[in-house]
Amino acid sequence: MTGKLVHPALTQLKTERDDVYAFEIDGQVSKEEVGEVYQVLEKAYAEHDKIDLLIRIGRYDGFDINTLFSDVVYAGKLHTIKHMRRYALVGGPSWMGNLVAFFDPLFRMEARHFSLDEETEAWNWIYGNGA
């Protein structure tokens, strides 16, 4: 067998409700993976006016810089802001938590950062079971 096995850095997680979506980042995220997530979310927006999103970061090794310049990603971010009710970021580098805290008051959606140790609290918050 020639070729290299590629570990996906971005995978979808199962949730308990159809208006809640969750993904895990484990490694370096590619532009293609980000595009696939936005495709999943676009389908979600067709079914639900508002959704909740949880992103768990186990290991973050950056992202493909070309992702920043992708039309698909730019449009996806705009739609996400419009359709998001709650956004929970679990884990990740400290600068990500600071970014969530900075942007939270600027958007209609609620956004919170949780440490990996607080993942249960993050799920409770996403499902509306926590303050």
C-alpha positions in Angstrom: 0.0 0.0 0.0 1.5 3.3 -1.0 0.2 6.6 0.2 -0.2 8.1 3.6 -3.1 7.7 6.0 -4.5 11.1 6.9 -6.1 11.6 10.2 -9.1 13.9 10.0 -8.5 16.9 12.3 -12.2 17.8 12.4 -15.0 15.3 13.2 -18.6 15.7 13.9 -19.8 14.5 17.4 -23.2 13.0 18.2 -25.7 15.2 20.1 -28.9 14.6 21.9 -31.0 17.1 19.9 -31.3 17.8 16.2 -30.8 21.5 16.6 -27.4 21.0 18.5 -24.3 20.4 16.5 -20.8 19.5 17.8 -17.4 19.0 16.3 -14.0 18.0 17.7 -10.7 19.4 16.5 -7.7 17.1 16.9 -4.7 18.3 14.9 -4.3 20.8 12.0 -7.5 21.7 10.4 -7.6 21.8 6.6 -9.6 24.2 4.3 -11.5 21.2 3.0 -12.5 20.1 6.5 -13.8 23.6 7.4 -15.8 23.6 4.1 -17.3 20.3 5.0 -18.4 21.6 8.4 -20.0 24.6 6.8 -21.9 22.3 4.5 -23.3 20.4 7.5 -24.2 23.7 9.1 -25.9 25.0 5.9 -28.2 21.9 6.0 -28.9 22.6 9.6 -29.9 26.2 8.9 -32.4 24.9 6.3 -34.0 22.8 9.0 -33.7 25.1 12.0 -33.8 28.9 12.2 -31.5 28.8 15.2 -29.0 26.1 16.2 -26.5 25.7 19.0 -22.9 24.7 18.3 -20.2 23.1 20.5 -16.6 22.8 19.4 -14.2 20.7 21.5 -10.5 21.1 21.0 -8.5 18.2 22.1 -5.3 19.1 20.2 -5.0 22.2 18.1 -2.1 22.3 15.6 -3.3 25.4 13.6 -5.1 25.5 10.3 -4.3 25.9 6.6 -3.7 29.6 6.1 -5.6 29.4 2.8 -8.7 28.8 4.8 -8.7 32.5 5.8 -9.1 33.5 2.1 -11.8 31.0 1.2 -15.1 32.4 -0.1 -16.9 29.3 1.3 -15.5 30.0 4.8 -16.3 33.7 4.7 -19.9 33.0 3.6 -20.1 30.2 6.2 -19.1 32.6 9.0 -21.8 35.1 8.0 -24.5 32.4 8.0 -23.3 31.0 11.3 -23.6 34.4 13.0 -27.1 34.8 11.7 -28.4 31.3 12.7 -26.4 30.7 16.0 -28.2 30.8 19.3 -25.4 29.5 21.5 -21.7 28.7 20.8 -19.5 26.8 23.2 -15.8 26.4 22.7 -14.3 23.7 24.9 -10.5 23.7 25.3 -8.0 25.1 23.0 -5.2 27.7 23.4 -5.9 30.5 25.9 -6.1 33.1 23.1 -9.2 31.3 21.7 -11.0 31.8 25.0 -10.0 35.5 25.0 -11.3 35.8 21.5 -14.7 34.3 22.4 -15.0 36.7 25.4 -14.1 39.7 23.2 -16.6 38.9 20.5 -19.5 37.6 22.7 -21.0 41.1 23.4 -20.8 42.0 19.7 -23.2 39.4 18.4 -26.8 38.3 19.1 -25.7 34.7 19.9 -24.4 33.8 23.3 -20.8 32.5 23.3 -18.8 31.0 26.1 -15.4 29.3 26.5 -14.9 26.3 28.8 -11.8 24.5 29.7 -11.5 20.8 28.8 -12.2 20.0 32.5 -15.5 21.9 32.2 -16.8 20.0 29.2 -19.9 18.7 31.2 -20.8 22.2 32.1 -20.4 23.2 28.4 -22.8 20.5 27.3 -25.3 21.5 30.0 -25.1 25.2 28.9 -25.6 24.2 25.2 -28.7 22.2 26.1 -30.0 25.0 28.3 -29.4 23.1 31.5 -26.8 25.5 32.9 -26.5 29.2 33.5 
